[in-house]
């Protein structure tokens, strides 16, 4: 999920003259799949730092992100600027999640690699199987020129996407999600941005670590994120969606670990949760809610309760939730 759910289990300017040292390259002509591939690669392979605004439904937030690419290594620091102070410091898939008010640092592992501006997590060919990819106009934002990449779903099971890719680097500096009425229901946009040599590796160090003398270390999230056989599967998931992870998570308010299966089509992602339906008042009827791109669907299944949470239309969540079965 996106900024509304930070990566893994962490609950996570004028333009200057830019040189080839940070990976600038000529824009890939008029091939939309080449543009999409370059945008996906840029979020991993270049260094950047900035603040982006995120809106989803009635919710709005701001996040500061610093990303440094060094060889095959990624170093990243993510700091939400709303709510209680906390941050995520990532090295490749390993994450440290600092909560200074609780004096707790959680060790975690990234479950999905999708987090703005890394809005595409699969190859362009995989994405093109579920979306028609075309190019739109070029616009100027924050002093940078960027070109719009349009992703229009081939069915009604996912939302349309609009990504504005910076001409030199390919980095996505604005992203929009549209519903069937072509209304913007989610948006990310950088409000300040610097690229390449302007970003120092020291910028990705924790700003909270030195403020607390003794941290309480919680390693359970990292162990749970290693993956586990849950014994559950989704029979005939919607076309284009593939399982990307399967694990058992300990969630607040749940007495026992909850089975979680993560699916993605390379753009949209969702999680299917299965747990015992044995509360004081077991659920007997389905329930759902939609807010922006975030859909929540609950499906009682005898002694089990299935919940689906993701950035998909309700019909997609229902198709997943109603087709859970024992493996």
N, C-alpha and C positions, 0 to 999 in steps of 0.2 A: 504494500500500500504506500501511499505517498506521504506528504508532510503530516497529514492527520494521523498517521501511524508510522512512527519513525522506524528505520530499518531494523530488522531482527526483533529481539524481544525487549528493547529499550522503550518502555512505555513511561520508537524513535520515529557620476565620474566621467569624465571625458575619456575617450579612447586615445591611447598613445600609439606612437609608431611601433608596430609589431613585427618582429623578425622571425626568421625560420627556426631560431633556436628553440622555440616552444612548440613547434609542430605546425606552424602555419603552412597552408598548402593551397594550391589553386582550387577554386570551386569546381565540382565534377560535372561541368556542362549542364545538360538538361535531362540527365538520367535520374528520375526520382528515387530509385532504389539505391543508387550510389550516394545521393544526398542523405538518405536515411541511414545507410551503413556508416557514413562518415560522422553523422551526428551521434550515433550510438558509441562509436569508438572514441570520439572527442571527450565524452564525459569521463572516460577511464584514463586516457593517455595524455591529457594536457593538464597543466596547473592553472588553477583559477581560484579566485576568492571574491566573495560579495555577499550581499543580503538580498533575499528574495521575499516577495509578498505572496501569500497563498490564500485563496478564497475557495470555499467549498460549501455550497448551500448558504446557510446563514452564518457560517463560521469564517473567521479571518485570522491570520497569524503572520508573523514574520520570523524568518530563520536566517541566521548567519552561517555560511558554509565556507570552508577553506579546503581545497583539494590540491595535493602535490603528487605528481607522478614522477617517479625516479626509476628508470629502467622498467622492470616488470612489477615494481612495487607501487601500491597506492597508499597514501597517507591522507587522512581526512579528519576534520573536526567540524562537528555540527552543533550549533547552539540555538535552540528555540528561544526567541526573545520575549515570549509571553508566558505567563504562569510562573510557577516556582522555578528557580534557577536549576538547570541541569545541562549536561553536554554529553556528546558521544565522540570519543576519539577512536578512530579506526585505522588499523594496519591490515590491508587486504581484507580478509573476512573476519578477522579477530577484532572485537570491539570492547572498549572500556566505557561504561556508562556511569558518569559521576552525578550523584545527587547530594550536594553539599549540605542541605538542610538536614537530611537524615544521616549525614556522614557515612554514606554507603556508596561503594563502587561495585557495579554489577559487571561480571565477566560474561560476555555473550558472543555469539557467532551470527554473522549476517545470514538470514534465511533467504532473502531475495535481494538481488543486486539492483533493484529498481527504486530510485529515489531521485527527485529532481536535482540537477538537470539530466540524470540518467533515466530518461523516461522510456527508453526502448531496451528490453533485456534479452532480445533474441535477434537472430540474423534477419536481414531485410527480406530474404526469401520466405522465412517463416511468417513474418508479419504480413507479407503480401498475400499469403494464402487466406487470411481473414479480413484484410483491408485492401481497398483500392488505393494505391499510393500515387499521388500526383503532386506537381509543383504549383505554387501560387506566386504572388508578386514579391518583390524585394522591398523592404521597408528599413527605415533608419530608427534605431532604438539605442538610447544611452550613448550616442555617438558612434555606434557600430552599425554596419549594414548587415541585414539578415534576410534570408529567404524563407518563405513559408512552405512547409511540407504538409500536405493534406492527407489524412488517413480516414477514408470513409468506409464504414463496415459493410461487408458483403451480405450481412444478415441483420436481424433485429436483436441480436444477442450481445452486442457491445456498443460502445459509444464512439462517435466520431472524434478525431483528434486533430489539432492544428499545432504544429511545432515550427518556431522561427529559428532557423539555424544560421549562426554567424558566418559570414562569407569566408573569412580567412581560416578560422579554426574548426568550424563545424559545430561548435558548442550551441546547444539550445538555450536561448536567453529568454524565451517566452513560450508558454504552452497553454493551450485551451482545450477543454473537453466540452463537447456539444451534445445535447439530447436530440431526439427525433424531430423536434420543432426547431432545430438549429439555434437553440438558446445556449449561451455559455453557462454551464453549471459548475465548472471548476476552472481555476486559472492560477498559473504560476508566472511571476515576472520578476526578473532581477531589477532592483532599484539602484544598485551600484555594482560595479563589476570591474575586476582587473584580471589580466591574463599573463601567463608566462613568467618571465623573469621578474615581474613585479611581485610575485608570490614567493615567500621564503619558507623553507622547510620548518623553521622554528615557529611559524604561524600555526602549525597544526598541533602544537603541544597544549596540554590541558591548562586552562586558566584557573581551575579550581583545585588541582591536586595539592598545591603548596599551602592552600588556605586552611586545610584540616590536618591536624597532627596525626590522628589515628583514624584511618578509614576502616569501616566494617566491610569485608569482602564477601560478596555473594557470588559463588561460582556456579550455582545451580542452573541459571539460564544457559550458560555455555555448554554444560553437560547435556541438557535437554535438547539443545539445538543440533547435536551430533546426528540426530535422526534415529528413528525406531520403527519397527514393524507395529502398526496399530491394529492390524487385523481387519481394517475397514477399507473399502474402495468405493468409487463412484462408477456405477455401471453406465456405459455409454455417455460420457460427458459431452457437452456441446462441442461441435467441430472446431478444431483449432486450439482448444485448451489442452495443455499437457501438465501432468503432475511434475512439480519441480522440487517438492520436499515432503517428507512425512515424518512426524515427530510426536512426542507427548510432552505437553506443557503444563506447568503448574500455574494456574491463573488465580488472581485475587478472588476470594469468595467461593472458591471451589475446593471441596475437601479432598478430592483425588485428582491425579493428573488427567488432563483432557486430551483426547486424540485430536491431532490437527493435520490436515492434508492441504497443501498449498498448490494451487493451479494457476497457470498463466497462459495467455496466448501471445506473449512477447510484448504486449502493451498493457492490457488489463490484467489484474490479478485478484484472487479471492482465496479465502480459507474456509474449509469445511471442518467444523468441530463436532465431535461425537462424545457424549458423556452420559452417565446414568440419569434416567428420568425419575429420580427417587427423592425429590424434595418434599417438603411438608405438604405441598399441593402439586402433584405431578401435572405437567401440561397435557392437555387433551386436544387442543385446537392449534392450528397454525397461526402464526402472527408474522407481521412484516412491518418495516419502516424504510423510508427513502429520504435522504437528505443530500442534495447535490449529487455527487457520484456514489456516495456511500449507501449501500443497501444492506439491510439486515433481515434475514428470513429464518424463522424457527419452524421446524417440522417434527412433531412428536412421532416416535417410531417404536411403539410398545414400551419396553423397559429402557429404551434409549431416547435421547433427545439430540436432534441434529440441528446445528446452527450454521448459517452461511453468512459470512461478512466479506464484502468486497466492493470493488468499484465497477459494478456491472448493473444492467437493468434488472428489475425484479424477476422477469421471466427467466433470466439466466440463473439467478440464485435459486429459484424454485426448481428448475431442471436439475441442478446439482443436488439440492437438499432432498428431493423426492426420489433420488436414484442411488442413495447410499445403501450399501449391502455388505454383508460379511464377506471377507475375501475367502 
